[in-house]
Amino acid sequence: MRRLSRAVVLAVALSAGMVAVNGVARAQNFGNPAAEQSFRVESESAETKSGRPILRGYVYNLTPYSAANVRLGVQAIDAGGQPLGAQTLGWVNGEISANSRRYFEVPVAQPAAGYRVAVQSYELRIIDNAR
């Protein structure tokens, strides 16, 4: 039991020392500034055939590489530009070829005055032309 107490005290002391040296972790903006230079998004609100609200449009790949696993963040906003509710995440199906575009549809919870759409994450594929 005494050994366990020493281990706990040692762990707490090391943790406190790391906080003192490195500082407290602060909240970070998990946006993707590189995506803003690599992609352009055009979108419009619409409805499915069954009447459900969606956001649809195109993601333009502005890089010389194919992009895969492109994840979109959609934030509904009111007429004053203020966010409404939680952000919705969606995907662009398939790869977006270099300097090309790909269609997407993301279901949204409810219609809104507008939407902000941003590429949250992606993978670039290097094409091997040495075949």
Buried (B, 14 or more C-beta within 10 A) or exposed (E): EEEEEEEEEEEEEEEEEEEEEEEEEEEEEEEBEEBEEBBEBEBEBBEEEEEEBBBBBBBBBBBEBBBEEBBBBBBBBEEEEEEBEEEBEBEBEBBBBBEBBBEBBBEBEEEBEEBBBBBBEBEBBEEEEEE
